[in-house]
Amino acid sequence: MTASLLTPALESRFATARQVADTVLFEGYVLYPYRASAAKNRLRWQFGVLVPPGWGADREEHDFQHTECLMEPKPGATLAVEARFLHAQRRTVQQALDNGTFETVARLDLADRVLVPWDEGAEERVEVVVDVAELAGDGVTVPFTRPAREETEPVLDADGRTVGRLVRRCEEISGAVRLSARELDGPYRVMRLTAVVENTSDWTSESAEADREAALPRSLVAAHLLLGLSAGSFLSMTDPPEWAKGAVAACRNLHTWPVLAGEPGRADLMLSSPIILEDYPAIAPESPGTLYDATEIDEILALRTAALTDQEKREARGTDPRAAAVIDLAESMPPEVLERLHGAVRALREITGPETPPPAAQEPVPDGVDLIDTRGVLRPDTPWWDPASDDTADPARDRILVDGRSVGVGSRVLLRPGLRRTDAQDLFLKGRSAQVEAVLHDVDGGVHLAVTVEGDPGADIRREQGRFLYFQPDEIAPLEDA
């Protein structure tokens, strides 16, 4: 492995971000029950796959990722970039014959595992360190190549005799990292950074019917970027300052999305990921290890993995070294660690302070939103949920003022979900009209509007079952006939 181009300070910061970046790299790498025979493990590599341009043009696959974000570099700053991806290597299984040769087989049974053909992922990195001043104009292009290779690994039985071998083959892949930056007009020295990762392999399929399996060994799998400034900071793309919102909206991000990463509170590191993340994503401290099923719950996975039969565990151990590690983890997990996975709540707060916090400590209400009771009078400082208050919340009668207009049950509103707090799927409802079904208050003093979307054929069923969509007051606008 070549020496890292990163300075010790940058390497330390990147190491912190890689804990989350590894989850991106191995998202869905091998799914429970961790066996190659499982149907869901036969269609793999779902995120960040950059295929050869000659293959993916008509197949809804991409050969590049395009990242744009805003940064405020200090004079003399350098930009460090780390492109990371998996290089798929095809593993075949061969059995040793009496004459000293080997024969390719569909499976090889051993006492502790069952070996089968499988595509493994070898981690690859491409590092670039460049002065920010060099990114002006056409910027910098760094091509890279990973050569084809073949390796063999002997398979030994319990007595140390060679009973077979594993043959791993990698195809050649080529790519490029393209970096450029342009200073934006305005009162602040802000630059728009563009970072493109692309597959430049000239491989083309021998037939138009060639399937994805033929392209994967020549693809960049789970590709993503780490971006770090030696001096200066990046701006959040999901929660930018007011003055930068227009410039952020003008950024073009294709097949990836950049978020602030590393230590919370610092802004000198970005992770551009093909998976939707929030700023400063982190691994749950209760998680005992990598389970390669990041959308699942560790407790459920650990319990179900430990419950596999011995034969199923043998097959999982023979599928992949990472799958074998998951089996070993589940079997060795002590009860106190498993118990720690259950019911972690991160929103709990200390409540043993003053009965009423000072006004400066209370969470501000969004601009244009006023809280009023059913009589149109401003609520007192005592929270609605405090027993000392003589006022009671009533979702069916409570109303709020939004942009100077009273909104409550029956009001018609325009949905304008924001990027910061709304579920990603709610963004598809932007610009739709809806009817308010309830005005709800949480224990933190926040207000939430339960709505049904107009034109939804299932609206009546939603009302009967009380299953609504929820938006905050600054994510709606009253309609004229509300």
C-alpha atoms as one frame of an Amber mdcrd trajectory, in Angstrom:
protein
   0.000   0.000   0.000   1.335   3.449  -0.891   2.019   5.989   1.836  -0.841
   8.333   2.676  -0.702  11.864   1.253  -2.599  13.213   4.258  -0.878  15.147
   7.009  -1.119  13.589  10.502  -3.740  16.191  11.501  -5.912  15.489   8.439
  -5.427  11.736   8.820  -6.704  11.927  12.390  -9.828  13.831  11.307 -10.438
  11.506   8.367 -10.131   8.482  10.674 -13.061   9.767  12.720 -15.212  10.254
   9.611 -14.279   6.832   8.208 -16.243   5.153  10.996 -19.408   6.346   9.285
 -17.927   6.166   5.776 -17.291   2.448   6.329 -21.011   2.003   6.885 -21.591
   3.672   3.525 -18.921   1.469   1.961 -20.425  -1.777   3.242 -24.124  -0.862
   3.316 -25.962  -4.028   2.301 -22.668  -5.848   1.632 -24.065  -9.131   2.944
 -27.547  -9.321   4.442 -29.014 -11.541   7.128 -29.050 -14.600   7.166 -25.542
 -13.900   5.766 -25.537 -16.778   3.290 -24.795 -16.655  -0.415 -27.831 -18.882
  -0.996 -30.241 -16.247   0.375 -32.247 -14.675  -2.443 -31.576 -11.110  -1.218
 -27.813 -11.740  -1.394 -27.957 -12.645  -5.081 -28.690  -9.092  -6.265 -25.992
  -7.079  -4.558 -24.187  -3.745  -4.686 -27.169  -1.388  -4.609 -25.610   1.953
  -3.647 -23.072   4.182  -5.348 -22.289   1.797  -8.234 -20.396   3.587 -11.039
 -20.439   1.279 -14.045 -18.309   1.455 -17.212 -19.745   4.188 -19.475 -20.065
   1.768 -22.383 -22.428  -0.458 -20.423 -24.677   1.718 -18.279 -25.963   4.242
 -20.836 -29.338   2.564 -21.388 -29.623   0.635 -18.129 -30.405   3.335 -15.540
 -26.948   2.934 -14.014 -24.492   5.797 -13.702 -20.825   6.116 -14.572 -20.166
   9.220 -12.419 -21.026  11.100  -9.231 -21.153  14.890  -9.194 -20.770  16.738
  -5.883 -21.064  20.480  -5.333 -20.779  22.199  -1.971 -19.743  25.562  -0.533
 -16.536  26.216   1.373 -14.795  29.152   3.020 -11.092  28.321   2.772  -8.524
  30.447   4.534  -5.521  31.805   2.581  -3.024  29.059   1.781  -5.491  26.255
   2.568  -5.166  22.824   0.992  -7.984  20.472   0.091  -7.616  16.766   0.852
  -9.880  14.363  -1.028 -10.292  10.661  -0.464 -12.368   8.733  -2.996 -13.336
   5.336  -1.564 -15.024   2.391  -3.234 -15.134  -1.395  -3.362 -13.492  -3.372
  -6.163 -15.573  -6.491  -6.695 -13.456  -9.631  -6.888 -14.976 -12.885  -8.085
 -14.185 -15.884  -5.906 -14.440 -19.423  -7.234 -13.994 -22.649  -5.263 -11.781
 -25.521  -6.421 -11.403 -29.001  -4.948  -8.039 -30.783  -4.826  -7.832 -34.015
  -6.884  -5.637 -37.014  -6.201  -3.387 -36.229  -9.189  -2.421 -32.843  -7.716
  -4.714 -30.738  -9.926  -7.788 -28.749  -8.962 -11.363 -28.847 -10.202 -13.862
 -25.977  -9.942 -16.871 -27.028  -7.843 -20.161 -25.454  -6.697 -19.366 -26.064
  -3.011 -16.709 -27.486  -0.753 -17.845 -28.892   2.597 -15.536 -28.546   5.588
 -16.080 -29.293   9.251 -16.551 -25.636  10.241 -17.808 -24.038   7.038 -19.208
 -24.557   3.549 -17.321 -22.701   0.802 -19.281 -21.463  -2.218 -18.591 -19.030
  -5.095 -19.051 -15.416  -4.018 -18.209 -11.844  -5.027 -16.076 -10.167  -2.367
 -15.419  -6.449  -2.057 -11.855  -5.169  -1.737 -11.599  -1.625  -0.379  -9.851
   0.912  -2.623  -8.823   4.513  -1.946  -7.674   7.342  -4.187  -6.086  10.256
  -2.331  -5.638  13.772  -3.689  -4.109  16.709  -1.811  -4.079  20.028  -3.643
  -3.790  23.738  -2.867  -7.192  25.393  -3.081  -5.643  28.062  -5.320  -4.943
  25.376  -7.959  -8.640  24.542  -8.292  -9.533  27.717 -10.196 -10.324  27.481
 -13.887 -10.186  23.940 -15.241  -9.103  22.617 -11.873  -7.260  19.358 -11.317
  -7.887  15.889 -12.773  -6.337  12.803 -11.166  -6.735   9.582 -13.184  -6.308
   6.213 -11.480  -6.187   2.545 -12.481  -6.531  -0.644 -10.504  -5.004  -3.530
 -12.480  -6.458  -6.967 -13.026  -5.078  -9.598 -10.692  -5.528 -13.205  -9.651
  -4.764 -14.696  -6.254  -5.122 -18.163  -4.797  -5.610 -19.212  -1.186  -5.176
 -22.836  -0.092  -8.012 -24.482   1.821  -6.876 -26.825   4.587  -8.857 -29.376
   6.577  -8.651 -29.895  10.345  -5.517 -32.040   9.896  -3.731 -29.382   7.856
  -4.075 -31.181   4.518  -4.853 -29.219   1.352  -8.374 -30.115   0.238  -8.920
 -27.263  -2.198  -8.272 -23.615  -2.914 -10.029 -20.316  -3.424  -9.281 -18.393
  -6.613  -9.947 -14.671  -6.582  -9.952 -12.638  -9.798 -10.199  -8.858 -10.192
 -10.757  -7.103 -13.496  -8.991  -3.866 -14.390 -10.895  -0.695 -13.600 -10.034
   2.908 -14.447 -11.430   6.153 -13.180 -10.749   9.796 -12.477 -11.295  12.361
  -9.739 -11.953  15.861 -11.106 -11.781  18.870  -8.788 -12.486  22.539  -9.452
 -13.639  25.579  -7.501 -15.053  28.988  -8.307 -15.391  32.002  -6.036 -18.954
  33.298  -5.822 -20.077  36.892  -5.959 -21.149  38.388  -2.657 -19.948  39.978
   0.568 -18.239  36.804   1.801 -15.337  34.839   0.319 -17.234  31.670  -0.520
 -16.229  29.116  -3.134 -18.306  26.478  -4.852 -16.331  23.237  -4.888 -17.085
  20.693  -7.608 -15.856  17.129  -7.159 -16.591  14.462  -9.746 -15.759  10.770
  -9.485 -16.187   8.821 -12.699 -15.570   5.406 -14.162 -13.482   5.794 -17.331
 -13.040   2.101 -18.167 -13.222   1.422 -21.894 -14.748  -2.029 -21.371 -17.857
  -2.736 -23.398 -19.990  -5.840 -23.232 -19.609  -8.415 -25.973 -23.364  -8.536
 -26.457 -26.235  -6.181 -25.835 -27.721  -8.765 -23.487 -24.725  -8.797 -21.143
 -26.083  -8.577 -17.621 -25.056  -6.563 -14.614 -22.913  -9.394 -13.287 -20.500
  -8.852 -16.172 -20.205  -5.113 -15.476 -19.810  -5.233 -11.693 -16.156  -6.413
 -11.598 -15.317  -3.365 -13.725 -17.350  -0.926 -11.601 -16.630   1.355  -8.678
 -18.960  -0.002  -5.984 -20.343   2.043  -3.043 -18.299   5.047  -4.249 -18.190
   8.088  -1.964 -15.926  11.024  -1.077 -14.300  12.468   2.012 -13.355  16.145
   1.637 -11.205  17.995   4.178  -9.827  21.527   4.453  -6.533  22.187   6.221
  -7.763  25.690   7.128 -11.284  27.007   6.745 -14.728  25.456   6.778 -17.555
  24.009   4.695 -21.165  25.205   4.862 -23.966  22.819   5.719 -25.948  21.865
   2.627 -29.033  20.915   4.659 -29.045  23.786   7.152 -27.070  26.673   5.625
 -27.024  30.209   7.034 -29.691  32.493   5.635 -27.268  34.433   3.442 -26.055
  31.235   1.734 -29.380  29.534   1.010 -29.552  30.768  -2.580 -26.027  29.596
  -3.347 -26.707  26.214  -1.745 -29.884  25.801  -3.803 -27.854  26.466  -6.960
 -25.420  23.617  -6.205 -25.826  20.544  -8.394 -25.475  17.147  -6.719 -26.043
  14.062  -8.847 -26.141  10.516  -7.423 -24.632  11.691  -4.141 -25.184  14.208
  -1.326 -22.613  16.010   0.870 -23.034  16.428   4.634 -20.790  17.746   7.381
 -18.862  14.907   9.000 -16.382  14.221  11.760 -16.552  15.823  15.192 -19.820
  17.727  15.804 -19.210  21.453  15.919 -16.362  21.382  13.404 -17.021  22.184
   9.759 -13.746  21.299   8.032 -14.816  17.863   6.788 -17.486  16.685   4.346
 -18.782  13.213   3.480 -20.440  12.989   0.058 -22.513   9.826   0.141 -24.864
   7.956  -2.211 -27.016   7.265   0.860 -29.103  10.066   2.401 -27.494  11.175
   5.671 -27.803  14.092   8.080 -25.004  16.400   9.164 -22.549  14.720  11.542
 -23.837  11.154  11.093 -22.539   8.789  13.762 -22.536   5.117  14.653 -24.740
   4.291  17.649 -22.452   3.863  20.668 -24.400   0.747  21.673 -23.586  -1.018
  18.389 -21.164  -3.871  19.180 -19.806  -4.251  15.653 -20.553  -4.163  11.954
 -23.603  -6.175  10.898 -23.668  -4.968   7.247 -27.405  -4.352   7.547 -27.363
  -0.710   8.600 -31.089  -0.214   7.989 -31.900  -2.969  10.475 -31.854  -2.933
  14.287 -28.759  -4.375  15.941 -30.741  -6.140  18.668 -33.001  -7.976  16.226
 -30.094  -8.951  13.970 -27.985 -10.213  16.860 -30.815 -12.332  18.267 -31.810
 -13.791  14.908 -28.210 -14.485  13.931 -27.562 -16.303  17.205 -30.662 -18.404
  16.512 -29.380 -19.810  13.185 -28.877 -23.564  13.043 -25.354 -24.980  13.094
 -25.636 -25.860   9.404 -26.772 -22.318   8.546 -23.825 -20.919  10.515 -21.438
 -23.186   8.591 -22.828 -21.833   5.311 -22.562 -18.218   6.543 -18.965 -18.716
   7.683 -18.083 -20.082   4.268 -19.825 -17.238   2.431 -17.460 -14.432   3.416
 -14.944 -13.569   6.145 -17.131 -10.594   7.097 -20.180 -12.842   7.418 -18.125
 -15.228   9.560 -17.192 -12.306  11.823 -20.902 -11.466  12.273 -21.651 -15.061
  13.331 -18.773 -15.006  15.817 -19.935 -11.622  17.151 -23.504 -12.828  17.739
 -22.313 -16.017  19.447 -19.857 -14.234  21.744 -22.060 -11.278  22.735 -22.522
 -11.262  26.525 -26.015 -10.616  27.937 -25.097  -7.158  29.275 -24.042  -6.016
  25.769 -27.217  -7.395  24.201 -29.292  -5.683  26.881 -27.594  -2.390  26.087
 -28.977  -2.597  22.530 -32.553  -2.541  23.802 -34.522   0.673  24.046 -31.841
   3.359  23.751 -33.526   6.784  23.901 -31.418   9.814  22.977 -34.057  12.534
  23.423 -34.241  12.335  27.238 -33.239  15.514  29.046 -32.549  16.445  32.662
 -35.734  17.819  34.253 -34.496  18.700  37.745 -33.808  22.384  37.018 -35.957
  25.436  37.652 -39.673  24.903  37.160 -39.797  27.520  34.413 -36.694  28.113
  32.279 -35.710  31.714  31.606 -37.074  33.090  28.305 -33.616  33.057  26.681
 -33.391  29.288  27.238 -36.700  28.506  25.570 -36.715  27.241  22.004 -37.610
  30.068  19.598 -40.750  29.880  17.514 -40.179  30.011  13.720 -40.564  33.419
  12.073 -44.129  34.171  11.073 -45.637  31.704  13.602 -47.438  32.743  16.807
 -49.026  30.417  19.345 -52.556  31.374  20.398 -55.191  29.599  22.417 -58.742
  28.973  21.245 -59.748  32.482  22.358 -57.020  34.137  20.265 -55.044  35.184
  23.386 -51.277  34.607  23.623 -50.446  31.709  25.939 -48.727  32.498  29.256
 -45.098  31.531  29.846 -46.187  28.392  31.723 -45.923  25.449  29.283 -49.234
  23.877  28.276 -48.204  20.518  29.761 -47.332  21.958  33.206 -49.989  20.933
  35.796 -49.789  24.468  37.215 -51.235  25.815  34.001 -55.003  26.269  33.904
 -54.985  25.938  30.112 -55.386  22.564  28.377 -54.240  21.573  24.889 -57.025
  20.483  22.604 -55.895  19.266  19.147 -59.416  19.728  17.784 -59.809  23.368
  18.951 -56.293  24.819  19.194 -55.186  27.192  16.472 -51.923  28.864  15.538
 -51.049  31.985  13.604 -48.984  31.408  10.467 -48.017  34.475   8.460 -50.630
  36.410  10.406 -53.488  34.002   9.629 -55.238  31.627  12.031 -54.786  27.942
  11.160 -56.619  25.051  12.811 -58.762  22.010  12.103 -60.397  22.344   8.687
 -57.930  24.933   7.364 -56.526  24.409   3.887 -52.762  24.827   3.613 -50.023
  24.565   1.012 -47.270  22.080   1.854 -43.718  23.349   1.514 -41.573  20.726
   3.301 -38.020  21.757   4.101 -34.794  19.777   3.764 -33.820  20.166   7.402
 -36.514  18.410   9.386 -38.833  16.642   6.955 -38.810  12.985   6.017 -37.237
  12.623   2.564 -40.437  11.148   1.123 -42.423  14.204   2.212 -40.457  16.231
  -0.333 -42.612  14.641  -3.043 -45.573  16.526  -1.545 -44.034  19.959  -2.090
 -46.651  22.274  -3.583 -49.635  20.016  -2.773 -52.627  21.337  -0.859 -53.826
  19.665   2.319 -56.426  19.953   5.068 -55.462  20.353   8.725 -56.885  17.581
  10.919 -55.323  18.502  14.283 -52.941  20.962  15.954 -50.591  19.071  18.265
 -48.090  20.277  20.873 -45.119  18.237  22.101 -43.449  18.387  25.512 -40.624
  20.527  24.101 -43.062  23.271  23.155 -43.026  22.385  19.454 -46.135  22.511
  17.279 -47.067  19.916  14.665 -49.911  20.000  12.180 -51.594  16.713  11.296
 -52.850  16.903   7.703 -54.412  14.857   4.929 -53.431  15.598   1.353 -56.251
  16.795  -0.849 -56.983  14.395  -3.679 -55.705  11.407  -1.704 -58.182   8.551
  -2.391 -57.371   7.080   1.018 -58.046  10.278   2.985 -61.260   8.955   4.588
 -59.502   5.804   5.738 -56.652   7.873   7.165 -59.141   9.946   9.166 -60.886
   6.843  10.531 -57.579   5.312  11.600 -55.972   8.576  12.736 -53.029   8.086
  10.383 -51.962  11.537   9.235 -48.917  13.283   7.811 -47.211  15.771  10.100
 -45.596  19.106   9.289 -44.248  21.974  11.356 -45.738  25.460  11.043 -42.828
  26.811   8.977 -43.416  24.015   6.456 -46.922  25.146   5.465 -48.536  28.266
   4.075 -52.252  29.139   4.582 -54.332  29.131   1.420 -56.585  32.039   0.585
 -59.788  30.124   1.234 -58.516  28.605   4.496
